[in-house]
Amino acid sequence: DVTTELYAKTRYRKLGSICIGLAKEPKSKATYYLTSPHEAPDMIAVIADHIKAANRAPAGKGLLTVLLSHEYLETHEHLSDDQVLQHAIDRASQYHGYDLGPDVEESMVVRWPMSVPAMQKGRFAQIADYHKKIDRSARVQFASDLDRISGLNGGLCSGQEAADRVLARSGAGSHGGAA
């Protein structure tokens, strides 16, 4: 089936998500440090979750998430969680301009082995081919972010398109929400 084929051809990238709870808010008021792969090939971002969303951390405390790159995780699989955590603290400290280590109260190291669909060469052709082959008359319609550039918005658009196909099959017409 066309959906099984799409999944079979999908390759994933790893992601490291390191959450660091701090005794106090960092001095920087930046919500995101999005890093360049040329500047920091081992990481993607440092996110101040205590700024990004209310009540993510107790008042006066800080909560950071350091996203580590696929390439870093591939070449550093042998490291313990404590070593990966220390690397994340060191990298976050560089962007915040001082050593955050003494303020760390708690942490969580998560290594996602299959996090983000890779956009390897030929992927857009695979997606276009998938869209041509969708059985729009099928009673069950597939929705995911695999049939476009992955992410929440892609998943929502795919879901709306699938719902529109189901509605069209039933004669109810389009809901009209897909962008």
ABEGO torsion letter per residue (X at the ends): XAAAAAAAABBBBBBBBBBBBBABBBABABABBBBBAAABAABABBBBAAAABBGABBBGBBBBBBBBBAAAAAAAAABBAAAAAAAAAAAAAAAAGBBAAAABABBBBBBBABABBBBBBGAAAAAAAAAAABBAABABBBBBAAABBBEAAAAAAAAAAAAAAAAAAAGAEBAGABX
